[in-house]
Amino acid sequence: MSKNEWQVDNLTPRQREVVVGVYHGLTSREIGKKLGISVRTVEVHRYQASERLGTRNIAGLFRIVSQEKRHIQAKYPELDI
């Protein structure tokens, strides 16, 4: 994949944090506590990330993160994936 084809690069930093939390199997409450934001804010970020990535469910988010895991690790090491 070329650098312009990585879907996670289209997300905001906060959306990437939320998506990685989903990938790790955390609930919205757990993600919110970890990031210091409300559950509702987590849900909004997850929804917006899903829209940007063209997926409608958590399985789709998981699939994209799984496919782009090496890129995420290299470009966003602070995400601890």
Protein Blocks (a to p, Z undefined) as FASTA:
>chain_A
ZZklpmklmpcfklmmmmmmmmnopafklmmmmnopafklmmmmmmmmmmmnopabfklm
mmmmmmmmmmmmmmmmmnoZZ
